[in-house]
Amino acid sequence: MDFKPVSTIFISAAAGANGKEITFGGIFAAVATFVVAALGGWDVSLRLLAYMMIADYATGFLGAWKNKKLNSDVMLWGGVRKGIVMLVIILAVQLDQLLGGQAPIFRTLAIYYYAGREGLSLIENFGVLGVPWPPAIQNALEQLKQKGESTK
């Protein structure tokens, strides 16, 4: 068996078949590596936040579509806000490094805070889409809504 054709297949599958694919793949890998390093690593909490952001964006789109209220301006600024959340996490990583970098305190706080906000937004979007929730969650959200209205 000749190993040269097999190795060529593996290399072209991993890197690309031509120069453009290899260049694009290399640039993408470099940018992705930089972004993940700036975010403090790709751990479970950041991955969960990213998945929640994607789910929130998608369910928000579906809810707007269902109610015939699609608005490209709202979608644009929703995406911009999610990008700013990632910028805040990058800044939190820098704060942690400024304090010695022993523990990612600010990064963890930022990720958990924004994951909580994304979770509430997802629940609201699910409600718009007609997904039923257990009564305990509905009551807790109604109480939060009433408290928010009383402080205005």
Secondary structure, DSSP 8 states (H G I E B T S, - for coil): --HHHHHHHHHHHHH-SSHHHHHHHHHHHHHHHHHHHHTT---HHHHHHHHHHHHHHHHHHHHHHHTT---HHHHHHHHHHHHHHHHHHHHHHHHHHHTTSSS-HHHHHHHHHHHHHHHHHHHHHHHHTT----HHHHHHHHHHHHHHHHT-
